[in-house]
Amino acid sequence: ITVKRSSKDPVTAAGHEGDEPPKEEPWETTLKTTMVEVEAAEFRGHKVTLWDLLHSRYIPEESRKELLEVYQAGELTLEQVKTAVSTIVTRAAAAAAK
């Protein structure tokens, strides 16, 4: 006799019943929901999230880390992050197009 386990078993591969996925930080949610328009490269003509821009190939990892740290620390406003990221992406895309 074989005993089949129910596929509705409360214990999942991810862990035990009641485990929740890690909660997103409020600053992270803000960056993922703030839409911006950048008239550069593949972003031209449509809005993208600030998070996607920050993680695009135009933002060097070092710059991204620095911007995120300063934003998390409350030393930059969301508007300042938008401006900085838009400027970096625009300049990098222009340089890449040459």
C-alpha positions, 0 to 999 in steps of 0.5 A, a space after each residue: 500500500 502506498 500513501 500519497 501525500 496531499 498536494 495541499 499539505 501546509 508545509 511547502 518547499 519554501 518553509 513551514 506553514 505561516 512563513 511569509 516572504 520578506 517584506 519590502 522596505 517602504 523606500 524600495 516600494 516607492 522606487 518600484 512604483 514611481 514612474 519616470 520618463 527619460 528621453 534616452 535610449 530604449 526608455 524614450 517614449 514610455 514611462 519606467 519605474 525609478 527602480 528599473 532605471 536604477 538597475 539598468 545598464 546605464 547606472 554603474 553598480 557603484 553609483 546605484 549603491 551610493 544613490 540607494 544608501 544616501 536615499 535610504 539615509 534620508 539625505 536625498 529626496 525622491 525628486 533628487 533621486 529622480 533627477 540624478 538617475 535621469 541625468 546619469 541615464 541620459 548622459 550614459 545613453 548619449 555617450 553610448 550612442 557616439 
